[in-house]
Amino acid sequence: MGNYLLQSYLIESRRADPGKPALVDEHGSMTYDLLHADSNRMAHCLAAGGVTRQDRVVICMKRSSLVVMSMLGILKADAVYVPVDAKAPAERLFKVIADSRPGALICEEALLPVLAGAGESMQSLRLLVVFGAKSGAGCAIGIPVLRWEELSTATAEPPPYRNIDTDAAYILYTSGSTGSPKGVVISHLNVINYIEWAVQCFGIGSRDRVLGTAPFHFDMSTFDIFTALKAGATLCIAPERSLLFPGKLLDLIEREAITLWKGVSSLLMYLSSTGSLKEDRIPSLEKVLFGGEVLPTRHLMNWMSIYPSKRFYNVYGPTEATGISAYHPVEAAPASVDEAIPIGKACSNTEIFVLTDEDRLARVGETGELCIRGSGLSPGYWNDAEKTARAFVPNPLGCTAHDRIYRTGDLARVREDGVLEYLGRKDFQVKFMGYRIEMFEVERAILSLENIHQAAVLLCNCAQSELSELVAFIEGPQAADADAILQGLGRSLPSYMLPKQIIPLERIPLTDRGKTDRAALQAYYQRHMQNGAKEDIG
């Protein structure tokens, strides 16, 4: 094979225990042996359809073991996988296809009518691999179709690999400031450095059963898939419906004897705020990693009071740095709801530091922009040299021209003990009535109040009056009591930081990545002001 690539994890674990379940989903399990064989078949299928080295292959499917198998098949074909949310609007799928210019697309039969409307964005496609398609499907869009079900007798011999570890392994599309998604390129070496550290740091072994709740088009899924494959563990892929109901998710953790879970903070918050956590539940779960957004301290305190023997880690890292860049083991429950949960210190082969606006290293306690350098840094954005040059810049503290850093756009400070504390986004810092206001500080003050589950604070522009005002969107039993909330906030915030409006919501909307959907809240505010009455946010 020559080079150590991501598929090497599967090959080694299959050699150690071929009959062990590698993947479990709602339809059943797939052993390491079958996963290896089927991904080999997929690789041969793609190669026969004209997919060559570093070609992109889009995957647009519902959550299942077949997605992971397809990813591995793409890697074995020396190609690059590009996962897309199967629930996303067709327009977004077409934008990703047009931008990534894939040689092939892997999907389910239900997507074929959607693809018929893709037009010129499909020009690069030479092959469709379809699960569950009837014979002749796909003819209407003029692209050769291979039905996966017809390939069961194809060769399962390992294909030859020509990639090297600095070649791209996948591209993840994230929201772009221009409205068009931007593709973050991640190499085999980026992921290998990350996974080698993660397996050692969190003590992941072959006995572990890893819960996969992250969407496959989200960078958190990289941890789920490749730590399990590296350790020879079992990845249990949570069905979509289990993420909507706390009881079903806890049932899944118990039924599958899950030992390790890396989840978005909003999901942990949901389980905590609904009162679903009980001392006699989820006994198998040993380690919980949370990130993606700030977990309000009161919810972590609740988790840790109910499950004092479980280990909790706050993890931080942007997609552009592959996975986890910093982590903090929470050794003891915070003393109060006002105590911030730090993001900790850098993982191996990574350096994180805080720069001021003058590109000076921030002093202890001084706020600045969080910057990252190290082996996890992406090569850049796909097909966008200008955006890459803006985000991945020469290290102002470095000595060589090749020393790059990624400017995260996140605000942070270093505490006296050397631990990093996250302070919010630079673009959530606003100038209002002459004062500089950090939205994160207002949100944290709201979340410290009793019976508040979640909050988001935005500077909203009223289309009718053309005036701006601070607006707090609040979820929880106390959300409708604006007077009590403002009274509570007045004890810790100056008057200019108090929200002008408080809008109670049953649920704060989230993006498909588990983060607060601020665009949806802005749109809701405009409708709220126009109609003068509460309405559904959806």
ZAMARGU-4260 file (C-alpha; in steps of 0.2 Angstrom, whole numbers, plus 5000, padded with zeros to 4 digits):
<rodrens>
0) 5000/5000/5000 | 5015/5012/5003 | 5006/5026/5012 | 4996/5025/5028 | 4978/5031/5023
5) 4962/5032/5032 | 4956/5016/5025 | 4970/5008/5034 | 4961/5009/5050 | 4947/4998/5043
10) 4960/4985/5036 | 4969/4983/5052 | 4954/4981/5063 | 4946/4969/5051 | 4962/4959/5051
15) 4961/4959/5071 | 4943/4954/5072 | 4934/4951/5056 | 4917/4945/5063 | 4915/4960/5075
20) 4901/4972/5072 | 4909/4988/5065 | 4893/4998/5062 | 4876/4996/5069 | 4860/5006/5063
25) 4842/5004/5064 | 4842/4991/5050 | 4855/4979/5058 | 4874/4977/5060 | 4888/4976/5048
30) 4904/4967/5053 | 4922/4973/5049 | 4923/4959/5036 | 4907/4964/5027 | 4912/4983/5028
35) 4929/4979/5021 | 4921/4969/5007 | 4907/4980/5002 | 4918/4996/5002 | 4930/4987/4990
40) 4915/4983/4979 | 4911/5001/4980 | 4928/5007/4975 | 4929/4995/4960 | 4911/5001/4955
45) 4917/5019/4955 | 4933/5016/4946 | 4924/5006/4932 | 4912/5021/4931 | 4927/5033/4927
50) 4931/5040/4944 | 4949/5043/4945 | 4962/5049/4958 | 4956/5065/4968 | 4939/5065/4959
55) 4925/5071/4971 | 4911/5060/4974 | 4895/5067/4982 | 4885/5056/4995 | 4867/5062/4998
60) 4858/5048/5008 | 4849/5046/5025 | 4859/5041/5040 | 4864/5023/5039 | 4879/5011/5039
65) 4878/5012/5020 | 4884/5030/5021 | 4900/5025/5030 | 4903/5010/5019 | 4901/5022/5004
70) 4914/5035/5011 | 4926/5021/5014 | 4923/5015/4996 | 4927/5032/4989 | 4943/5033/4999
75) 4948/5016/4992 | 4945/5022/4975 | 4958/5036/4978 | 4944/5049/4977 | 4937/5062/4989
80) 4920/5061/4998 | 4908/5075/4999 | 4893/5072/5010 | 4878/5082/5008 | 4862/5083/5020
85) 4849/5073/5012 | 4836/5084/5020 | 4843/5100/5013 | 4834/5110/5000 | 4837/5105/4982
90) 4845/5121/4978 | 4859/5118/4991 | 4863/5101/4984 | 4864/5109/4966 | 4876/5122/4973
95) 4887/5109/4981 | 4887/5099/4965 | 4891/5114/4954 | 4905/5119/4965 | 4913/5102/4969
100) 4911/5096/4951 | 4910/5078/4956 | 4913/5063/4945 | 4900/5053/4953 | 4885/5054/4965
105) 4879/5041/4977 | 4861/5042/4983 | 4845/5033/4986 | 4831/5031/4973 | 4820/5044/4981
110) 4833/5058/4975 | 4832/5054/4957 | 4817/5065/4953 | 4826/5079/4962 | 4841/5077/4952
115) 4831/5079/4936 | 4829/5097/4940 | 4848/5100/4943 | 4851/5106/4925 | 4869/5112/4921
120) 4876/5108/4938 | 4876/5090/4934 | 4888/5092/4919 | 4903/5084/4928 | 4894/5068/4933
125) 4899/5052/4924 | 4890/5040/4936 | 4876/5038/4948 | 4877/5024/4961 | 4859/5022/4968
130) 4853/5011/4983 | 4836/5004/4980 | 4833/5010/4962 | 4822/5000/4950 | 4830/4994/4934
135) 4831/5009/4921 | 4830/5022/4934 | 4840/5038/4930 | 4838/5037/4911 | 4828/5053/4912
140) 4843/5063/4918 | 4855/5055/4905 | 4868/5048/4917 | 4873/5030/4918 | 4866/5022/4934
145) 4872/5007/4944 | 4861/4999/4956 | 4870/4994/4971 | 4859/4979/4974 | 4866/4972/4957
150) 4884/4973/4963 | 4883/4960/4976 | 4893/4948/4965 | 4906/4961/4960 | 4924/4958/4966
155) 4928/4961/4984 | 4947/4961/4981 | 4956/4976/4989 | 4959/4989/4975 | 4977/4997/4973
160) 4979/5014/4981 | 4989/5028/4974 | 4985/5042/4986 | 4997/5049/4998 | 4993/5055/5015
165) 4993/5074/5010 | 4979/5071/4997 | 4962/5076/5001 | 4950/5064/5010 | 4934/5074/5010
170) 4926/5091/5008 | 4914/5097/5020 | 4903/5111/5015 | 4898/5124/5028 | 4888/5140/5027
175) 4896/5154/5018 | 4895/5173/5022 | 4890/5176/5004 | 4875/5164/5005 | 4884/5151/4995
180) 4891/5135/5004 | 4910/5135/5006 | 4920/5118/5005 | 4933/5114/5018 | 4946/5102/5011
185) 4953/5089/5024 | 4967/5078/5020 | 4971/5060/5026 | 4985/5066/5036 | 4974/5080/5044
190) 4962/5066/5051 | 4976/5053/5055 | 4985/5066/5066 | 4968/5070/5075 | 4962/5052/5077
195) 4979/5045/5083 | 4978/5059/5097 | 4959/5057/5101 | 4960/5038/5103 | 4975/5039/5115
200) 4968/5055/5124 | 4951/5048/5128 | 4956/5030/5130 | 4946/5022/5116 | 4947/5004/5114
205) 4940/4989/5105 | 4927/4986/5119 | 4920/5003/5116 | 4903/5007/5108 | 4903/5024/5101
210) 4886/5033/5098 | 4885/5043/5082 | 4873/5057/5083 | 4882/5070/5072 | 4876/5072/5054
215) 4888/5064/5041 | 4890/5081/5033 | 4896/5089/5050 | 4914/5088/5056 | 4909/5079/5072
220) 4906/5063/5062 | 4924/5062/5058 | 4927/5058/5076 | 4913/5045/5077 | 4918/5036/5062
225) 4937/5035/5063 | 4940/5033/5081 | 4929/5018/5081 | 4938/5011/5065 | 4955/5015/5073
230) 4951/5007/5089 | 4942/4992/5082 | 4926/4998/5092 | 4908/4998/5086 | 4899/5014/5079
235) 4881/5014/5083 | 4872/5026/5071 | 4857/5035/5079 | 4842/5035/5068 | 4835/5052/5065
240) 4819/5050/5075 | 4829/5046/5091 | 4837/5064/5090 | 4820/5072/5091 | 4814/5063/5107
245) 4825/5063/5123 | 4817/5046/5129 | 4821/5037/5112 | 4839/5043/5113 | 4841/5037/5131
250) 4833/5021/5126 | 4846/5019/5112 | 4860/5022/5123 | 4854/5009/5135 | 4849/4996/5122
255) 4866/4997/5113 | 4876/4999/5129 | 4885/5015/5123 | 4901/5019/5132 | 4906/5035/5123
260) 4897/5049/5115 | 4903/5065/5107 | 4887/5076/5105 | 4883/5094/5101 | 4879/5105/5117
265) 4861/5108/5111 | 4857/5089/5112 | 4864/5088/5130 | 4855/5104/5134 | 4839/5096/5128
270) 4840/5080/5138 | 4844/5091/5153 | 4830/5104/5151 | 4816/5091/5148 | 4820/5082/5164
275) 4824/5066/5155 | 4840/5062/5165 | 4838/5050/5179 | 4851/5041/5190 | 4846/5024/5185
280) 4847/5027/5166 | 4861/5025/5154 | 4873/5016/5166 | 4885/5010/5152 | 4889/5027/5146
285) 4907/5032/5153 | 4913/5047/5143 | 4903/5062/5136 | 4912/5075/5125 | 4902/5090/5121
290) 4905/5105/5109 | 4899/5114/5094 | 4892/5128/5104 | 4893/5133/5122 | 4884/5122/5135
295) 4876/5133/5148 | 4884/5129/5165 | 4868/5125/5173 | 4865/5110/5162 | 4882/5103/5164
300) 4880/5105/5183 | 4864/5095/5181 | 4872/5081/5171 | 4886/5080/5183 | 4875/5080/5199
305) 4865/5065/5191 | 4880/5056/5184 | 4895/5060/5196 | 4905/5044/5190 | 4904/5049/5171
310) 4918/5059/5163 | 4914/5075/5154 | 4925/5084/5142 | 4922/5101/5134 | 4929/5101/5116
315) 4932/5115/5104 | 4938/5115/5086 | 4932/5123/5069 | 4929/5113/5053 | 4945/5121/5046
320) 4955/5113/5059 | 4948/5095/5056 | 4941/5091/5073 | 4946/5095/5091 | 4959/5109/5093
325) 4957/5111/5112 | 4949/5101/5125 | 4945/5103/5144 | 4942/5088/5156 | 4929/5094/5168
330) 4936/5086/5184 | 4923/5093/5196 | 4906/5101/5193 | 4906/5121/5192 | 4903/5129/5209
335) 4889/5141/5202 | 4880/5144/5186 | 4890/5160/5183 | 4906/5150/5181 | 4911/5148/5163
340) 4917/5131/5156 | 4934/5134/5148 | 4939/5125/5132 | 4955/5121/5140 | 4972/5118/5131
345) 4977/5113/5114 | 4978/5095/5108 | 4994/5087/5102 | 5002/5094/5086 | 4992/5110/5088
350) 4995/5127/5095 | 4982/5139/5100 | 4985/5157/5104 | 4975/5173/5106 | 4980/5188/5095
355) 4975/5206/5098 | 4969/5217/5084 | 4987/5223/5082 | 4992/5205/5079 | 5001/5205/5096
360) 5000/5190/5108 | 4987/5194/5121 | 4991/5195/5139 | 4984/5184/5152 | 4965/5190/5154
365) 4966/5200/5138 | 4952/5197/5125 | 4958/5193/5107 | 4955/5182/5092 | 4958/5163/5094
370) 4971/5157/5081 | 4976/5139/5077 | 4991/5132/5069 | 4997/5114/5068 | 4994/5097/5059
375) 4975/5099/5059 | 4974/5114/5048 | 4965/5112/5032 | 4974/5115/5015 | 4960/5128/5012
380) 4943/5130/5004 | 4939/5121/4988 | 4940/5131/4973 | 4942/5148/4982 | 4959/5154/4984
385) 4954/5171/4989 | 4944/5165/5004 | 4958/5153/5008 | 4970/5168/5008 | 4959/5178/5020
390) 4957/5164/5033 | 4973/5155/5032 | 4987/5168/5034 | 5005/5169/5038 | 5009/5167/5057
395) 5013/5185/5063 | 5023/5177/5077 | 5032/5165/5065 | 5049/5164/5058 | 5046/5156/5041
400) 5034/5160/5026 | 5026/5143/5027 | 5020/5145/5045 | 5001/5147/5043 | 4988/5150/5056
405) 4969/5149/5054 | 4960/5165/5061 | 4944/5157/5069 | 4934/5173/5071 | 4931/5167/5089
410) 4935/5178/5104 | 4945/5171/5119 | 4956/5174/5133 | 4970/5165/5143 | 4967/5163/5161
415) 4980/5163/5174 | 4981/5144/5174 | 4985/5144/5156 | 4968/5138/5151 | 4958/5145/5137
420) 4941/5153/5139 | 4929/5155/5124 | 4920/5172/5124 | 4909/5171/5108 | 4911/5176/5090
425) 4919/5192/5084 | 4904/5195/5073 | 4892/5194/5088 | 4901/5209/5095 | 4891/5225/5091
430) 4892/5243/5093 | 4875/5250/5100 | 4871/5267/5106 | 4890/5270/5107 | 4894/5255/5117
435) 4903/5239/5112 | 4892/5225/5117 | 4897/5206/5117 | 4881/5196/5114 | 4888/5181/5122
440) 4890/5190/5138 | 4871/5195/5138 | 4866/5177/5134 | 4877/5170/5148 | 4868/5182/5160
445) 4851/5176/5154 | 4856/5158/5156 | 4861/5160/5174 | 4843/5164/5178 | 4832/5151/5185
450) 4820/5141/5173 | 4829/5147/5157 | 4834/5133/5146 | 4841/5143/5131 | 4843/5160/5125
455) 4850/5170/5110 | 4853/5189/5109 | 4853/5198/5092 | 4854/5216/5087 | 4839/5217/5076
460) 4834/5231/5064 | 4815/5235/5063 | 4810/5237/5045 | 4796/5248/5050 | 4805/5261/5061
465) 4822/5258/5054 | 4829/5258/5072 | 4840/5244/5079 | 4837/5236/5096 | 4844/5222/5107
470) 4832/5207/5106 | 4832/5192/5118 | 4824/5176/5111 | 4822/5165/5126 | 4816/5146/5129
475) 4810/5140/5146 | 4796/5141/5159 | 4802/5158/5164 | 4803/5165/5146 | 4787/5174/5146
480) 4790/5184/5162 | 4800/5199/5154 | 4799/5209/5170 | 4807/5196/5181 | 4821/5193/5167
485) 4825/5211/5166 | 4826/5213/5185 | 4838/5198/5186 | 4849/5205/5172 | 4849/5222/5180
490) 4859/5214/5194 | 4874/5210/5183 | 4873/5220/5167 | 4873/5239/5164 | 4857/5246/5157
495) 4864/5248/5139 | 4866/5229/5138 | 4848/5225/5143 | 4837/5219/5129 | 4824/5231/5123
500) 4813/5216/5119 | 4811/5199/5126 | 4802/5186/5114 | 4798/5169/5122 | 4799/5154/5111
505) 4794/5136/5114 | 4811/5131/5105 | 4826/5141/5100 | 4828/5135/5081 | 4844/5126/5077
510) 4854/5123/5061 | 4857/5106/5055 | 4874/5107/5065 | 4865/5110/5081 | 4870/5128/5083
515) 4858/5143/5086 | 4850/5148/5069 | 4852/5166/5070 | 4846/5169/5053 | 4829/5161/5057
520) 4828/5172/5072 | 4831/5188/5063 | 4817/5183/5050 | 4805/5178/5064 | 4808/5195/5073
525) 4803/5204/5057 | 4787/5194/5055 | 4784/5197/5074 | 4786/5216/5072 | 4775/5216/5057
530) 4761/5205/5063 | 4762/5211/5081 | 4758/5194/5088 | 4767/5178/5092 | 4768/5165/5078
535) 4776/5149/5073 | 4795/5151/5070 | 4795/5138/5057
</rodrens>
